[in-house]
Amino acid sequence: MKITAITAWQVDLPLREGRYAWSNDNAVAVFDATVVAVETDAGITGYAECTPLGSAYLPAYARGVRAGLAELGPKLIGCDPTDLTALNRRMDAALRGHPYVKAPVDIACWDILGKVAGVPVFKLLGGAAQDDVALYRAISQDTPQRMADSVARYRAEGYRTFQLKVGGAADDDIARIAACRAELAGGEVLDADANTGWTLHEAARVVAAVASLDVYIEQPCPSYRECLSIRRRTARPFVLDEVITGADILMQAIAEDAMDVVNLKISKVGGLTKARLLRDLCVEAGIAMIVEDTWGGDIVTATIAHLAQSTPAEFCFAATDFNSYGTKRIAEGAPQRAEGRMTAPPGAGLGIAPIEAELGSPVLRIGADGVRS
């Protein structure tokens, strides 16, 4: 089997809440998604989606996905999409870095592999390790009271784990954490995610101020060194996200006891092939994971569900149902939240089918005859 063409669509994903805000005054109202199709000479097509969280979150941006595909795609025509290790080595040799560009190609090829094998992707990733997956809800940065009100609202929808977007002024964040912690009931979990937004001294103040509260501290500072320093100053359970970009830094972080939980974003590490490797390293080391991505709609949510459902429950801290945050459906068969949980689609591959009317016209097509946009 050989790749014959790669097609991309640009799709806007408006937010149901109207606006999503996180550290350093960053906010997005409409996400820019790229849907990718990898076509083969066997008549089997795989689909994927990549949606960066703006351009100020990671070294990634929405138009960069499509520009990167135009650069990388011609070098993949003729490759076997079911030889995933060889395909990833080819992508890494053809384009240095830019894992978010490679991720949708890799994921679409997993979709193809599942369709060829006639099984869901979660079977290929290790099998169903749990019947369904617990979800968390991200709470957009706002005043302490409004964030506490959001916790109460989303609890009514079945969520029991809440990721609180902090990373602002230390005094404000201390108040946000305290207000939301006071709102929680027994058995509910609060994760204060600074998204790299604190300086070292601000992070030190916050973790000292919340020392008596039951709260996880996530990615307080921009660098691994700074985060490790804060990790050593607090007894609160600790999550690393943005700095865990591959197996090398993950193994270092495990060796240095730098975290209790890893936020494993699929496109950040380059797709399901590399995410599975990091997942398995975490399980072996006893590190729990938030299984998710930078953002997305139905296809991203399905991809998350497959990786999460193949992860043992005791190591799957939570996953994310991004398609419930938006107003637009772009694929049939995608997971739908039920009482704060979701299940991976049971069909072959990712188990989804893009809704063509929602995708519109392609913005990029790569084939043996070159690139057209």
C-alpha positions, 0 to 999 in steps of 0.5 A: 500500500502506498500514499497517493495524496494528502489533502487538507481543509481549514475549519473554524471551530467557534467556542460555546462559551464564546472565549477561552482564556489562560495565562499571560492574557492569552485568549481564543474565541474561534479555533483554527483547525486543519483536517487532513486526509491521507489517501492510498492506492488501495482506496482507503483514506485515513483522517486526522485533525490538528488544532494548535492553541493559538500561536503563543502557547507552544512553538506551533500555529494553525497556518504553520500546520498547513505550511508544514504539510506543503513542505513535508507532504511531497516527500511522503508520496509513495510511502507505506502508511501502515509502516508507522515507524518507518514513516515517522523516521521519514518525516523526522528526516524530511522536516526537522522539528515541527511535531504538530505538522507530522501529527495529523499525518501519523494519526491519519495513518493509524486510521488507515491501519485500523481500517486495514486490520478491521479494528478500532485504533485503541486495539492497536494501541494495546487494547481496551484497558478501561470501559470508558474514560473519565474527563476533566473540564478546563475552567477559563481564567476569570474572577475567582467567583466566576470560576467557582461558578463554572466549576458548579455548572460543569459539575452538573454536567458530570465532570469531577475533575477541573483544570483551573486556568491560572498563571496570572498575578499571584494574589489573583491566582491564590484567590482563584484556587481557594474559591474553586477548592471551596466549591468542590465536593468530596472525591472531586479533583482540582488542578491549578494549571499555570501554563508556564505563566508564573515567574519563579518567585510568583510560583513560590508564593502561590505554592506556599499560600495553597500548601494546606489545600488539596490541589495539583500544581501544573506547569508553573513556569516556562522552563524545566529547571524552574518547574523542578525548583518549584516541585522541590518546594511543595508537597502538592502533587505536581503536573508537567505539560509544556516542557515534556516534548519527547522521550528524552526529557520525559526520561530525565524528568522520571529520573529526577522525580520531577512530577507525579502526572504528565499532560500528554498532548498528542500533537505536541509530541508528533502523533499517536506513534510517539504518544504511545511510546511516552504513554508506555514509559509513563506506565512503566514508571508509575506516572499518571497522565492527562491524555489530550491535545492542544485543542480540536473538534470531533476528530481530535476528540476521537483520537484522544479517546482511543489513546486514553481508553488503551491506557490503564485507568490507574494511570489515566488521570483524565482525558479531554472531550474538546468537541463539547467545548465547541459549536460545530460538528465536523465528523460523524461517530465522534465520542459524546460525553455522558456523565463526565465520561466518554468512550472511543468509537467502536468502528475500524480505525478512528471510527469517524467520518468527516462531514464534508459539508462542514469541511468546505473546499480543500485548501491544500492538495499534495499528490505525485504531481506536486502541491496545489493550494 
